Amino acid sequence: MNIDEQPKFTILEIQDLNVNYGGIQALKKINLTIQKGEVVTLIGANGAGKTTTLRAISKIVNPRSGEIIYNGRNITRRPVHKIVKIGIAHCPEGRRVLAKQTVLDNLLLGAYIRSNKAEIKADIQHQFELFPRLAQRRNQLAGTLSGGEQQMLAIARALMSRPKLLLLDEPSLGLAPAIVREIFSIIENLRATGVTILLVEQNAHLALQIADRGYVLEAGSITLTGVASELISDERVKKAYLG
């Protein structure tokens, strides 16, 4: 049975999620679902709540109320280290690689929850096959890599935990168009292997081209949702986000 033929089930469900930063309500009763194997994108203007949604799922920020259900389990109050252990990895905006550590050390850090050295070694080799540039720079300090190479390293590091759900925050930010195309080709390849992806991306057109479904966030609320191919043709989305 190939991936397209596998039965779908909900891997993530967010119910009435509210998040505050001090006295400011950043998310207002967010509801969304993601099916196993999907690429789902969140689009919206800066400050709409896209990054906060990812941070709430990975427990970088704590919700004021609402529930986050992962594989049928309520994870709303779980600590961040347990979120990684159950199969959720977060690749943050701005890449945040360890600049003074080598590429190899950054990848090893991504596998910190794992103990099987042979499997970790095999997965590092797999990342080098997926990202050949990283293989060439395995002993180079991460801070000396180009922006595109750092983004590749950030994704590879997240994949070292063997996530079932990958949260990607602005993977194209600050990158040249040719590198952006390369990064998005990698995202499509990941989807083909069965990794479920929740994607926050400033380039709404590109995000909707590779996504299965999308949610539009405005001022902390979801205002529109649908199949990506329909959203990309929606006049409201075109006017607000596609130029």
C-alpha positions in Angstrom: 0.0 0.0 0.0 1.5 3.4 -0.9 1.2 6.5 1.1 -1.8 7.9 -0.9 -3.7 4.7 -0.4 -3.2 4.6 3.4 -6.3 5.3 5.5 -6.4 8.9 6.9 -6.7 9.7 10.5 -6.4 12.8 12.6 -2.9 13.3 13.9 -3.4 16.8 15.4 -6.6 18.6 16.6 -6.7 22.0 18.2 -9.8 23.0 20.0 -10.8 26.5 21.0 -7.1 27.5 21.7 -6.5 30.8 23.4 -3.0 32.2 24.0 -2.2 35.5 25.8 1.1 37.5 25.9 0.6 39.5 29.0 -2.6 41.4 28.5 -2.7 40.8 24.7 -4.7 37.9 23.3 -2.5 36.4 20.5 -4.8 33.5 19.6 -8.6 33.5 19.9 -10.4 30.2 19.8 -8.3 28.6 17.2 -9.7 25.3 15.8 -7.8 23.2 13.2 -7.1 19.6 12.3 -4.3 17.8 10.5 -4.6 14.4 9.0 -1.6 12.0 8.9 0.5 12.6 5.9 -0.9 16.0 5.0 0.9 19.3 4.5 -1.2 22.0 6.0 -0.2 25.7 5.8 -1.0 28.7 8.0 -1.0 32.0 6.1 -1.6 35.5 7.3 0.1 38.9 7.8 2.9 39.4 10.3 1.5 39.3 13.8 -1.5 37.3 12.8 -0.7 34.4 15.2 0.9 31.9 13.0 4.2 31.5 14.9 2.3 31.5 18.2 0.2 28.6 17.0 3.3 26.5 16.4 4.8 27.6 19.7 1.7 26.6 21.5 1.8 23.1 19.9 5.4 22.6 20.8 4.8 24.1 24.3 7.2 27.0 23.9 4.2 29.1 25.1 1.4 27.8 27.3 -2.2 28.2 26.2 -4.6 30.2 28.4 -7.3 27.7 27.5 -8.4 25.2 24.9 -7.0 21.8 24.0 -4.3 20.3 21.8 -4.9 16.6 20.9 -2.1 14.6 19.3 -2.8 11.1 18.1 -5.8 11.0 20.3 -4.0 12.2 23.5 -4.5 15.5 25.2 -1.0 17.1 25.3 -2.1 20.6 26.3 -0.2 20.5 29.6 2.7 18.3 28.7 6.2 19.8 29.1 8.3 20.6 26.0 10.7 17.7 26.3 7.9 15.2 26.3 6.4 16.8 23.2 9.6 15.9 21.3 9.5 12.4 22.7 6.0 11.7 21.4 7.0 12.7 17.9 6.6 16.5 17.3 9.6 18.5 16.1 9.7 22.3 15.7 11.9 24.0 13.2 11.8 27.6 14.3 11.7 30.9 12.5 15.2 32.2 12.1 16.8 28.8 12.0 18.6 29.1 15.4 21.4 26.7 14.7 24.2 26.4 17.2 26.6 28.8 15.5 29.7 27.7 17.4 29.1 24.0 16.9 29.8 21.9 13.8 27.1 20.7 11.4 27.6 17.2 12.8 27.2 18.4 16.4 24.0 20.2 15.5 22.6 17.0 14.0 23.6 15.0 17.1 21.8 17.5 19.2 18.7 16.8 17.2 18.9 13.2 18.3 19.3 14.0 22.0 16.2 12.0 23.0 17.5 8.9 21.3 20.0 6.3 22.6 20.6 3.8 19.8 24.0 5.0 18.4 23.8 2.8 15.3 20.4 4.2 14.3 21.6 7.8 15.0 24.6 7.3 12.8 22.4 5.9 10.0 20.0 8.8 10.3 22.9 11.3 10.1 23.9 9.6 6.9 20.3 9.8 5.6 20.3 13.6 6.3 23.5 14.0 4.4 21.9 12.2 1.5 18.9 14.4 1.7 21.1 17.6 2.1 24.3 16.9 0.2 25.6 20.4 1.0 25.6 19.5 4.7 27.6 16.4 4.0 30.3 18.6 2.4 30.3 20.8 5.4 29.9 18.3 8.2 32.9 19.6 10.2 32.2 23.2 9.5 30.9 25.6 12.2 27.2 26.2 11.6 27.6 29.9 12.0 29.8 30.0 8.9 27.2 28.4 6.7 25.1 30.5 4.2 21.5 31.3 5.2 20.2 28.5 2.9 22.6 26.0 4.4 21.6 27.0 7.9 17.9 26.4 7.0 18.8 23.0 5.6 20.6 22.2 8.8 17.7 23.4 11.0 15.3 21.1 9.1 17.8 18.2 9.2 18.3 18.7 12.9 14.5 18.6 13.5 14.3 15.4 11.5 16.9 13.7 13.7 14.3 13.1 16.4 12.3 11.1 13.8 9.2 13.2 14.1 5.7 12.2 13.0 4.7 15.8 12.9 7.1 18.5 11.7 6.3 22.2 12.5 8.1 24.4 10.0 8.2 28.2 10.7 9.1 30.5 7.8 11.6 28.2 6.0 12.0 30.6 3.1 12.6 33.7 5.2 15.6 35.8 3.9 16.6 33.2 1.3 17.3 33.7 -2.4 14.6 32.4 -4.8 16.8 29.5 -6.1 17.4 28.3 -2.5 13.7 28.7 -1.6 12.8 26.4 -4.5 15.4 23.9 -3.3 14.0 24.0 0.3 10.4 23.5 -0.9 11.5 20.6 -3.1 12.8 19.0 0.1 9.5 19.7 1.9 7.7 17.9 -0.9 10.1 15.0 -0.6 9.5 14.8 3.1 5.7 14.6 2.5 6.3 11.8 0.1 8.0 9.8 2.9 4.9 10.2 5.1 6.0 13.0 7.4 3.1 15.2 8.4 3.9 18.9 8.1 2.3 22.1 9.6 3.9 24.9 7.6 4.0 28.6 8.4 5.2 30.5 5.4 5.4 34.2 4.3 5.2 33.2 0.6 1.5 32.2 0.6 1.5 31.4 -3.1 4.3 28.9 -2.7 2.9 27.4 0.5 -0.5 26.8 -1.1 1.1 25.2 -4.1 2.5 22.4 -2.0 -0.1 22.2 0.7 -3.1 19.9 0.9 -5.1 22.4 2.9 -4.7 25.9 4.4 -5.9 28.1 7.2 -6.0 31.9 7.0 -5.2 33.7 10.3 -6.1 37.3 10.9 -5.5 39.1 14.2 -5.3 35.8 16.1 -8.4 34.2 14.6 -9.0 31.8 11.7 -11.1 33.6 9.1 -10.9 31.1 6.2 -10.0 27.5 5.7 -10.2 25.1 2.8 -8.4 22.9 0.2 -5.2 24.7 -0.8 -6.1 24.6 -4.5 -9.3 26.4 -3.8 -7.7 29.0 -1.4 -5.1 29.9 -4.0 -8.0 30.9 -6.4 -10.1 32.6 -3.7 -10.4 36.3 -4.5 -10.1 37.3 -0.8 -6.8 35.3 -0.5 -5.5 36.7 -3.8 -6.2 40.3 -2.7 -4.8 40.0 0.8 -1.8 37.6 0.3 -1.0 36.7 -3.3 -0.5 40.2 -4.7 
